[in-house]
Amino acid sequence: MRTYSIPTASALVLTGLSCLHALAAETPYLDDRSDAAAVVRSLYNAVNRQEYGRAWDYFGETKPAKDFETFVKGYEATGRVDVETGAVSSEGAAGSIFYNVPVAIRAVGKDGSEKIFAGCYTARQVNGSIQEPPFTPIQLDKGTLKPAEGTLADALPKQCGDAPPVETDAVFDLARKTFAASHQAQCDTAKESDDAALSYKISYHNKTDAADAAPSQARLFRFFCQMGAYNKTHVYYLWNEADGLTEQHFATPELDIHYENDNSEGKLESVAIIGYRSEGALVNSSFDETTMTILSHNKWRGVGDASSGGTWIFRDGAFALIQYDVDASYDGEINPETLLDYNTGP
């Protein structure tokens, strides 16, 4: 369930063409036809930006008014529209897929008045394999909204149509949005592949739990961030009922390395841990669900003869560093040295 609210400046006076342009400029552009709910959100984004031609175009053969002029006139007293969509259901028929979208909207008038409406939109996607150019994306077929009371969440219908709603993962969706919002500057948040986003379920006991206590539940999410010639980085988020969603940072040793004659290609004299840092991304990392550990392996150059790697175990609801290995010699051999080891018994 997602709420999209497009606020306007309280001091904006909605008079004249210049003011309409100012309002449109404040509302980020959204034209997403990837699924039926996104089309509904795009419709009201167009309304908020006074792009009524675009809003009209989201509808297929059946239009929401007798003509375009009437459609535009219907919004002349509207300042903005907030929209919330629910779980979408679908069913196929004669070369098309029909989607039913639960919708609740808050219409805010230019005079500050607010009204809540709720109901269902029907959208249609014609099978792409039988289409000829120009391609027709998902289009809205009709929308039936009636006055409602309460908040948008209260008014939103639980389901539209007879088909069961598509299963959604609200926590994973939240993690995706949080990652994209926080890391869009430094990460490739739009990467599409099997490696882009992974989700894990963790069932665990804290050491202070009673012997017969039910296990606690957590969710771990891994997101692709960047990729170089031979290393790729990931960012992690952890969710549990007590703390909600939190970005993970990992204790990582700071190394003091000495080579003979200060030549890294020469003989390695010493390597030692002189402190710890908190790292927000791990290199070439993976989560082992059996051991409940995150492993990383950072290649210092492509052949991998010099590298560092850590092991962080999940216990008592958090990740702790238990092992760190370093191969600091650029000698063509893979021979790591364990500098920290809480992973092996005495």
C-alpha positions in Angstrom: 0.0 0.0 0.0 1.5 3.3 -1.1 0.5 6.9 -0.6 1.6 9.7 -3.0 1.0 13.2 -1.8 2.1 16.2 -3.8 2.0 19.3 -1.5 1.9 22.8 -2.8 3.4 25.9 -1.2 1.0 27.5 1.3 1.8 30.9 0.1 1.1 30.2 -3.6 -1.8 32.2 -4.9 -3.5 30.2 -7.7 -4.4 33.0 -9.9 -3.3 33.5 -13.5 -1.4 31.4 -15.9 2.0 32.1 -14.3 0.8 30.6 -11.0 -0.4 27.5 -12.7 3.0 27.1 -14.2 4.6 27.5 -10.8 2.4 24.8 -9.3 3.3 22.4 -12.1 7.0 23.1 -11.6 6.8 22.1 -8.0 5.3 18.6 -8.7 7.9 16.1 -9.9 7.0 14.5 -13.2 5.7 10.9 -13.1 4.7 8.9 -16.2 4.9 5.2 -15.2 2.9 2.7 -17.2 4.7 -0.4 -15.9 1.7 -1.6 -13.9 -1.9 -0.7 -13.4 -1.5 1.0 -10.0 1.4 3.1 -11.4 -0.9 4.3 -14.2 -3.4 5.5 -11.7 -0.7 7.4 -9.8 0.5 8.9 -13.1 -3.0 10.0 -13.9 -3.2 12.1 -10.7 0.4 13.3 -11.1 -0.7 14.7 -14.5 -3.8 16.3 -12.8 -1.6 17.9 -10.2 0.7 19.4 -12.9 -2.3 20.6 -14.9 -1.2 18.4 -17.8 -4.7 17.4 -18.6 -3.9 16.1 -22.1 -1.6 13.5 -20.5 -4.2 12.7 -17.9 -6.8 12.2 -20.7 -4.4 9.9 -22.6 -4.1 7.4 -19.7 -7.7 6.3 -20.6 -8.4 4.0 -23.5 -11.4 4.0 -25.8 -13.7 4.7 -22.9 -13.1 8.3 -21.7 -13.9 9.7 -18.3 -16.0 12.6 -19.7 -18.0 13.3 -22.9 -15.1 15.4 -24.2 -11.7 16.8 -23.3 -13.1 20.3 -22.4 -15.6 18.8 -19.9 -12.8 16.7 -18.4 -10.6 19.7 -17.8 -13.5 21.8 -16.4 -14.1 19.1 -13.8 -10.7 20.0 -12.2 -11.0 23.8 -12.3 -11.5 24.0 -8.5 -8.9 21.4 -7.6 -5.6 22.4 -6.1 -4.1 18.9 -5.8 -5.1 15.3 -5.4 -3.4 12.8 -3.1 -3.8 9.2 -4.0 -3.3 5.8 -2.4 -3.5 2.5 -4.2 -4.1 -1.0 -2.8 -3.4 -4.6 -3.8 -4.1 -5.1 -7.5 -6.0 -8.2 -8.8 -6.1 -9.3 -12.4 -7.9 -11.7 -14.8 -7.4 -12.6 -18.5 -10.0 -12.4 -21.2 -9.8 -12.6 -25.0 -6.2 -11.5 -25.6 -6.2 -8.9 -22.8 -5.4 -8.7 -19.0 -7.8 -6.7 -16.9 -6.6 -5.2 -13.7 -8.7 -4.0 -10.7 -7.0 -1.3 -8.6 -8.4 -0.2 -5.2 -8.0 3.6 -5.0 -8.6 6.3 -2.4 -8.0 9.9 -3.1 -8.0 13.2 -1.2 -9.1 16.1 -3.4 -7.9 19.4 -2.0 -9.7 22.4 -3.4 -8.0 25.7 -4.2 -10.1 27.1 -1.3 -8.4 24.6 1.1 -11.4 22.3 1.4 -10.8 18.5 1.4 -12.9 15.6 0.2 -12.2 11.9 0.3 -13.3 9.5 -2.4 -12.7 5.8 -2.8 -13.5 3.0 -5.2 -11.9 1.0 -8.0 -10.2 1.6 -11.3 -10.2 -1.0 -14.1 -7.2 -1.1 -16.4 -6.5 -3.1 -19.5 -3.4 -4.4 -21.1 -3.7 -5.8 -24.6 -1.4 -8.8 -25.1 1.9 -7.4 -26.6 2.4 -10.3 -28.9 -0.7 -9.6 -30.9 -0.2 -5.8 -31.2 1.1 -3.9 -34.1 2.8 -0.5 -34.0 2.2 1.8 -32.4 2.3 -0.2 -29.2 -0.5 0.5 -26.7 0.6 0.2 -23.0 -1.7 -0.3 -20.0 -4.6 2.0 -20.2 -7.4 2.8 -17.8 -10.8 1.5 -18.7 -12.9 3.2 -16.1 -12.9 4.5 -12.6 -15.8 4.5 -10.1 -15.2 6.6 -7.0 -17.7 7.6 -4.3 -17.5 9.9 -1.3 -15.9 8.3 1.7 -15.0 9.2 5.3 -11.8 9.0 7.4 -8.2 8.8 6.3 -7.0 7.5 2.9 -6.0 4.3 4.5 -9.4 3.8 6.2 -11.2 4.6 2.9 -9.1 2.4 0.7 -11.0 -0.7 -0.4 -9.5 -4.0 0.6 -10.1 -5.5 -2.8 -11.7 -4.8 -6.2 -13.0 -7.6 -8.4 -13.5 -11.3 -7.8 -9.9 -12.4 -8.4 -7.6 -12.5 -5.4 -5.2 -9.6 -5.1 -1.6 -10.0 -6.2 0.6 -10.8 -3.2 2.8 -7.9 -2.2 5.8 -7.6 0.1 5.4 -4.3 1.9 8.6 -4.5 3.9 10.7 -5.3 0.8 9.0 -2.5 -1.1 9.9 -0.1 1.8 13.5 -1.3 1.7 13.7 -0.8 -2.1 12.3 2.8 -1.8 14.6 3.6 1.2 17.7 2.3 -0.6 16.8 4.2 -3.8 16.2 7.5 -1.9 19.3 7.2 0.2 21.8 6.0 -2.4 20.7 7.3 -5.7 23.7 9.6 -5.9 26.5 7.0 -5.4 24.8 3.7 -6.4 23.2 2.3 -9.6 19.8 2.1 -8.0 18.1 1.4 -11.3 20.2 -1.8 -12.1 17.9 -4.6 -13.3 19.2 -8.2 -12.8 18.9 -11.1 -10.5 21.6 -9.6 -8.4 20.0 -6.2 -8.0 18.0 -6.9 -4.9 17.8 -10.0 -2.6 15.6 -10.7 0.4 16.2 -13.2 3.2 14.1 -14.3 6.2 15.9 -14.9 9.5 14.4 -16.8 12.5 16.5 -16.5 15.6 16.7 -16.5 19.4 18.4 -14.0 21.6 20.7 -15.4 24.3 18.4 -13.8 27.0 15.3 -15.6 25.6 13.6 -18.2 27.7 14.1 -21.8 26.6 10.5 -22.1 25.4 10.3 -18.6 23.8 9.1 -18.3 20.2 11.8 -17.3 17.8 12.1 -13.7 16.7 11.8 -12.8 13.0 14.0 -10.5 10.9 14.4 -9.7 7.3 17.7 -9.0 5.6 17.9 -7.1 2.2 20.9 -6.8 0.0 21.0 -4.2 -2.8 23.6 -3.9 -5.6 25.4 -0.6 -5.5 28.4 -0.4 -7.8 30.6 -2.6 -10.0 34.2 -2.2 -11.1 36.5 -4.4 -13.2 36.6 -7.2 -10.6 34.8 -6.0 -7.5 31.1 -5.1 -6.8 29.6 -3.6 -3.7 26.3 -4.2 -1.9 24.4 -2.3 0.7 22.4 -4.1 3.4 19.2 -3.3 5.3 17.8 -5.2 8.3 14.2 -5.2 9.5 12.6 -6.4 12.7 9.4 -5.6 14.5 11.1 -3.7 17.3 13.4 -1.5 15.3 11.8 -1.4 11.9 14.1 -0.9 8.9 17.7 0.1 9.5 20.6 0.4 7.1 23.5 -1.8 8.2 27.1 -0.7 8.8 29.8 -3.2 9.4 32.8 -3.1 11.7 35.9 -3.4 9.5 39.6 -3.4 10.6 41.9 -0.6 9.7 45.2 -2.0 8.5 48.8 -0.9 8.9 50.8 -2.6 6.2 54.6 -2.4 5.7 56.6 -3.6 2.7 60.3 -3.7 2.2 61.5 -0.4 0.8 57.9 0.8 0.8 57.4 -1.3 -2.4 54.1 -3.1 -2.4 55.4 -5.4 -5.1 58.3 -6.4 -2.8 58.5 -8.4 0.4 55.7 -8.0 2.9 57.2 -7.1 6.3 54.1 -6.8 8.5 50.4 -6.3 8.6 48.5 -5.3 11.7 45.1 -4.1 12.9 45.3 -0.6 14.3 41.6 0.2 14.7 38.2 -0.3 13.2 36.0 1.6 10.8 32.3 1.4 10.1 31.6 0.4 6.4 28.3 1.0 4.8 28.9 -1.2 1.8 30.6 -4.6 1.5 32.7 -5.9 -1.5 31.8 -9.2 -3.3 29.5 -10.1 -0.4 26.9 -12.8 0.1 24.7 -14.0 2.9 24.9 -17.7 4.0 21.4 -18.6 5.4 22.8 -21.8 6.9 25.5 -20.2 9.1 23.6 -16.8 9.3 26.8 -15.0 8.2 27.7 -12.4 5.7 30.9 -13.0 3.8 33.0 -10.4 1.9 36.0 -10.8 -0.4 37.7 -7.6 -1.6 40.2 -8.2 -4.4 43.0 -5.6 -4.3 43.8 -6.4 -8.0 42.2 -8.6 -10.6 44.2 -11.8 -10.1 43.1 -11.9 -6.5 46.6 -12.6 -5.0 46.1 -9.6 -2.7 42.8 -9.3 -0.9 40.9 -8.9 2.3 37.7 -10.6 3.5 35.5 -10.6 6.5 32.8 -12.7 8.2 30.0 -11.1 10.1 27.6 -13.4 12.1 24.0 -12.6 12.9 23.4 -13.1 16.6 21.1 -11.3 19.2 19.5 -9.4 16.4 22.6 -7.8 14.9 25.7 -8.6 12.8 29.1 -8.9 14.5 32.5 -9.2 13.0 34.0 -12.6 13.9 36.8 -13.2 11.4 39.0 -11.1 9.1 41.6 -12.4 6.6 44.1 -10.4 4.7 46.5 -11.4 1.9 48.6 -8.3 1.6 51.4 -9.7 -0.6 51.3 -9.1 -4.4 53.2 -12.3 -5.1 50.9 -14.1 -7.5 49.9 -16.5 -4.7 46.6 -16.7 -2.8 47.8 -17.1 0.8 45.6 -15.1 3.2 46.5 -14.5 6.9 43.8 -14.5 9.6 44.2 -11.3 11.6 41.0 -11.6 13.7 39.3 -14.9 14.6 36.4 -15.3 16.9 35.0 -17.9 14.5 37.2 -20.8 15.8 37.0 -22.4 19.2 40.1 -22.5 21.5 
